[in-house]
Amino acid sequence: MDQHLSVIDRLPARHLPPPGVRPLPDPPASTARIVGPGIIAAGVGLASGEFVLYPYIASQVGLVFVWAALVGLVTQYFINMEIERYTLATGETALTGFSRFWPHWGLVFAIMTCCANLWPGWATSSATLVTYLWGGNATWIAVGMLVSIALILSLAPVVYTALERIQMLKVAAVLLLVVVGAIFAVTADAWRGASDIVTSPQLPYEELGFAVLLGALAFAGAGGGQNLCQSNWIRDKGFGMGAYAPRIESPVTGQPEAAPGTGVVFEPTADNLDRWRRWWRFANVEQLTTFVLITFVSITFMSLLSYSTVFGLPDLPDDIGFLQIEGEQLKEAVGDWFGALFWFIGALSLYAAALGIVDYTSRLAADVLKTSYLPRAKESHLYFGIVWGLVAVGIVVLAAGFDQPLVLVVIAACVGGFMMFLYSGLLILLNRRALAPALRPSGLRVGALVWAFLLFGVLSALTIWQQGGELFG
């Protein structure tokens, strides 16, 4: 029976309109033409985990746990590609696909993403690094950063294009730090110790605890709602059937369209399947060479830098204050200029991450509202309203004097893992049932999603148990 269903009938239409049918566009001749979404994923994901968590682990136990970053990144690679698979084939986001099975799945994930990102932690962290350079009040610097983020996202004619350029600048700055640091700051002992990543992998739970280690493993690179936004970013870039979807444009400087939130599919003809195979190959190469490679190189280098400067120092903080001590050590070891460069690139990196987090949170919510609840609204208008709403909430949180409020941090930790647990399972259902047989994931990729489902299920349970105990005593 399944073999004889039409491409339209495969997508459940009880809660959302059926898709249209159009030919699959030709892929570009070169992978370089579609580079972008993976770099955005790497740029947004390169935040406190890469600048604080893995360097902190390296400062405590050396380089024996860096292997976990690769495991985490490979796991997220398979998740991201299954999210991309659905959008390449239908032009719809994964959240729209989930909502075809139950109308409120998209809203559930949008609310969880907003809850996880209520505290403007990346902007605050970036502002703190700015104070290491030039002084000032971190709270009011963070408020200024939030306003600037809202203005950038509101005034760019095509939001995706501006986001891509900013994240490319950030990635270039981080890679510059990698090259300069490799020449001037990483010691011979650290280079020799790098072999421990492969030859002496360990799970140092006695020194650091399971929650820290599993969190580092699972959330290397991205995590939570960011992975889901891979759908939105590749659609704005024009991947596959996403080429038929409108892009988010500024209501001030662009021309937003009032297009439907549902997508279009293609008939599995020989020509379309040939184009599909080329699109799928391009998308996989783009994700591997940008998101996975750039993030792993960055994590490895930042760990080497930490190992070279602060390994063995007592009483190191496991928050943003760690970077102040590392910067001071770099000044002593290399020179004032390198400590300042380290803090500057760190501030730029965390600011770009904050911008990306506001973008993907707003994209997910606007997509859900447009598709399932407000079909006549323009997605661009919804997006910009949510951007300014998030920034306003962030400013209120900061102006009220909350400094890393415990409740919001606990919510973010618990919600992120639980979201990934849920959508890893839903992706198996979506791509096995809604796509034509020739487009479905292989057994290997389904197995990778099962692994992700189990990993994030265990992680979220441990996190909720540990953080709940800390919160409620």
N, C-alpha and C positions, 0 to 999 in steps of 0.2 A: 504493500500500500504506500509506504513512504517513498519508494522509488518513483511513483507515478504522480506525486503531488507537484503542482506548478510552483514556480519560484515565488509567486505572490502568496499562495496558500500556505507556504512553509512558515511565514511570519504570522504569529497569532494576531488576529484583528478584532478580538472581542472588546478590547479596551482602547485601542488606537486604530486610526484608519489604515487600510492596507497600503503597501508601498506602490509606487509607480514602477514601470519597467523601461529601462533605457540601456543602450550599449555601454560596456565598460570602456572608459577613455584609454587611449594609448598611454603606456608609461613613458617617462622621459628616456632619452638615449643614454644618459649618464646618471650614476647615483648622486653625483655632486649637485644635480638639479633639485633633489628632494631632501638634501641635508637640512636639518632644522629642528624638527620635533624631538629628536634624540638629544640634540644639544640643549634645547630648552629643558628637557627632563633632567639632564645632567646639571645644568646651571641652577635650576630651582632646588634640586636635591642636594647640591653641594652647600650644605649649611652647617649647623653646629655639630652634626654627627661627624663630618669630615674634619672640622676645625677644632672640635672639643673632644668628642667621645672617643674616637679611635686614637688620637694623640694621647689622651689621658690613659687609655688602656696600655699604650706603648710605654708611657712613662712609668707604669706600675709593674708590668710583667715583660717588657720588651716586645719583640715583633712576632711572638709565637701565636697571636690570634688574628693577624691580618688575613689569613686564609678565609676567615669567616666572611669578610667583605666580598670576596669573590663568590662564595656560595650564595650570599644574599643577593648580589647583583644578578647572578645567573637565574635565580628564582624569579626575580622581578622582570628579567628579560622575557621569560616565558609568559608571565602574566601580561606584560605590556603587549606582546605580540598577539595574544588571544583577544585582547581589547581592540587592537588594530585590525585583526582579522574581520571582526564583525563590521567595523566601520568601512573597511576597504570593500566589503561585499555588499553593503546596504546603504552607505552614506549616512546611517544613523549612529548616534553615540551608543555606547554600551548601556548607559542608563536608560535610554529609550527602549533598547532591546529588553532589558529587565522589566520595564513597565508594561511590555506587551504580555507578560505572564501574570503580573499583578500590578494594578494601576499605580500603586503608591511606593513601589520599590525605589524609584528615582528620588521621591521626596525623602524617604528614609535616609538614603545616602547623602543627599544634599544637606539635610539637617545635621547629620553626624559630622560632615566636613566643616560646616559652619561652627559647630560646638568645639571641634578640635582646634579651630584657628581663631577663637575669640580673643585670646591674649596675644598681643602683637609682639611675640617673643623675638622674632628675627630682627625687627626694626629696633627694638630695645638693645639687642646684642650689638647690632651695627653701631648704634649711637654710643654705646659703652666703649667700643674700640676707638671711636672718634675722640672721646675724652682722653684716651691714653695718648693721642697725638697732639691735641690742641686744647684740652681742658673743656670746661663748659658743663652744663647740666644735661645729663643723659636723657632725662624724661622729656625735656622740651626739645632737644635735638630729635628724639624719636617722634614727637608730635609733628615736627616739621617734615620729617621723612615720610610719615603717613600721608600728610597733605600732598606732598610732591608725588607720591605713588598714585594717588587718586587723579591728580592733574595729568600725569603721563598717560594713564589708561583712558582718560576721558578725551584728551585732545589729539591723540594719535589717530590719523585718518583710518588706518587699518590696524587694530590692536595687535593682531598676531605678528605683523611685520615689526612693530616697535619692540614687542616682547622678544622676538627672535634676535634682533640686533643687540639688545641690552644683554641677553644671556650669552651671546657669542662674545661680547666684550668682556663679560665676567670670566668666561672659560679661558679666553686668551690671557687675562691677567693672572689667573691661577696657574696656567701653564708657564707663564713668565716667571712666577715665583718658584715653580718646580725647577726650571733651568738654572736660575740664579742661585737658588738654594743648593742645588746639587753641586755647583761649582764652589761655593764659598762656605756653606754651613754644615752640610752632612759630613760627619767625620769618617775616617777610615774604619773605625770600630763599628760604626753604624752600617757601612757598606758590607763589611764582613758579616755582621749580624743579620743582614737581609736574607741570607740563605736559610735562616730559621723559619721563614715564612713557609718554605717548602719542606725542609728537612726535619723540623721540630715543631709541627703544629700541635697546639695544646688547647684545652678547654679549662682555663684557670679559674674555675668557679669558686674555689676556696678563698682566693684573694679578692675577687670582685663580685661574686654572687651571680646566680643564674639570670636574674632579671636584666642586669646590665649587659651580659654577654649575649643573651638571646635577642635583646633589643638591638644591639649592634649588628648581629647577624641578619635579622629580619628587615631592618629599616635602612640598611646601607643603600645610599643613592636616593631613594624616594620614600614612598609609604603612604598609607591612608588614601585620601582622595586624589593625590597627585597622579597615581597610576591611572585612575579612571579618566582623567583629563587628557590622556594620550589620544582618546577618540576625538576630542574637540580640537586638539592641536593639529592632528593629521588631516582633519576635515578642512580646517582653515588653510592648510598648506596645499590642499587639492589632491590628496592621495586617493586613488581609486574612485569609487562612487561618491566620495566626499567632494569631488570636483563640482557636483551639482548642488551642493548646499551653500547657502549664502554665508559670507564671513561677517564677524562682528565689526561694525564700523562706528566711528564716533558720530553721535547726533549733532555735534558742533562742526566738525571738519570733514565728515564722511557722508555717505548716503545709505543709511540702514534700509534693509529690505524687510517687508512683512511676508516672509515665505513660511511654508509649513515646517514643523519640526521633524516630521517623519521623512523617511528616505526613499530611495529608489534602488531597485535590484536589477540584475542582468540575467538573461537567459544563458544557461551553460552550453553555448555553442562552441564549436572547435576554436573559432577566432577569439571569442571572449575568454575561454579557458587558457588559451596561449597568452593573452594579455594578463590574465590573473596570475599565472605562474611567474611572469616577469615582475609584476607589481609586488608579489609576495617575496621574491628574491631581493628586490631593491629595499623593501621595508625592513627585512631581516638584517641586511648588511648595514643599513643606516643606523638601526638601533644598536647593533653590536659595536660598530666603530665609533659611535658617539657616546651614547649613554653608558654602556658597560665599560668600554676602554678608558674614556676620560675619567669616569668616576673612580675606577680601580687605581689608575695611575695617581690620581689626586690623593686618595686615601693612603696608598702606600707611601707616597712622598711625605705627606704630613706626619705620618707615623715615624718615618725615618728622621724627620726634622725634630720631632719631640724626643725620640730616643737619643739623638745627638746632644740635646741641650738640657733636658730636665729628668732623664731617666735616673731613678734612685733618690731624687729630692724628696724629703719628707713633707707631709701635710699639704700636698697639692690639692687645690680645690677642683671639683669635678663639674664646675660651671664655667661661665664666660671669664671669670677671674683667672682661670688657668692660662688664658692667652696673654694676660698682662705679665705673668711670671715668665712665660716662654719668650715673649718679646724682649724682656729685660735681659734674659740669658743670651739671646741672639745679639743684643747690643754689645754685651761683654765679649762674646766669642768672635764676632765678625766686625762689628762697628755699628755706630748709632744709625747709619743709613739703612742697614738691613733690618733692624728692629722696627724702624718706622715704615719700611716697605711692607713688612709682614703685617703690621697692624692696618695699614692703608688697604692692602688687597683683601684682608679679612673683613674690613668694614664694607668695602665695595661688594664682596661676595655675599655677605649677609643681607645687605640692602637689596641686591638683585633677587635673593631668595624671598625676601619679604614681598617684593613686587610680584614675583611669580605666584606666591601663595594667595595674595589677594586676587590675582587674575584667575587662578584655577578654581578657587572657592566660588567666585562670582559666575564663572562660566558654567560650572555644574548646576548651580541653583537656577540661573537664567534658562538653561536648556530644559530643565525639568518643568519649570513654571510655564514656559512657552509651549512645550509639547503636550503636557498632560492637563493643564489647568487654565491657561490663558492663550488659546490658539490664535486669537486675533491680535495679540500684542506683538510688538517688534522685539525680538530677542536682544538686540543692541540696547534698546531703552531699558529693558529689565536688567541687563548686565550692568549698566552704568549706575542705576539706582542701588543695586546691591553693593557695588564697589564703594560708593560713598557711605552706605549704611555700615559696612564693615569698618571703614576708616573712622567713622563717627564713634562706633562702639569702642574701637581701640583707643581713641583719644580720651573717651570718658574713663576707661579702665586706667589709663596712665595718669590722667589729671586727678583721679580720686586717690592716687597714691599707692595703688596696688603694685607691688614689686614682685613679679613672678608669683601671682596668687596661687596658692596650693591647690585649691579646688579645680581651677582651670587647667593646671598642669596635669593633674590626675586624670581629668576628663580626656585631655588630648592623648595621654599615654594609653588609656583603656580603649578609647574609641578607635584610634588608628589601627591597632591590631585586630579588633573585632570587625572593622570594615573589611580588611583584607581577607580575613577568614570567610566572611559572607560572600564577597564577590568572587573569590577563587572558586567556590562551589557553584555560584550562579553562572560563571563563564562556561563551565562544562555543560550545563543544561542548555544555555543559549546557543553555543556554537555547534553542539551535537544535534539539536532539534530544529533550529531555525534556518540553518544553511543547507544548501544542496550537498549531496554526498561528496562531490568532487572538491568542495571548499572546506570540508570539516577538518578539524585537527586530527593528526595521526595519534596512534597509541602512545608514542613517546611524549607528545605534548599534553595529552590528557593525563598521563602519569605525572608530568611536572606540575600540573594544576592540582592533582590529588596531594602531592607532596606539599605544595603551598597551602592548601586547605588544612592539612594536618599541622604544619609548622605554625601557621598563624592562629589556629585554634588553641594549640598548647601555649603559645606566647601570650595570647590575649587572656587566657584563663590564669596563667601565672601572674601577669601584670595586674589584673583586677584583684586577685587574691592579695598580692603584696601591697599594692598602692591603697587598696581598700583598708587593709590593716593599719597602714601608716596614717590614713586620713581619719579613721574613726577610733584609733587607739586600741 
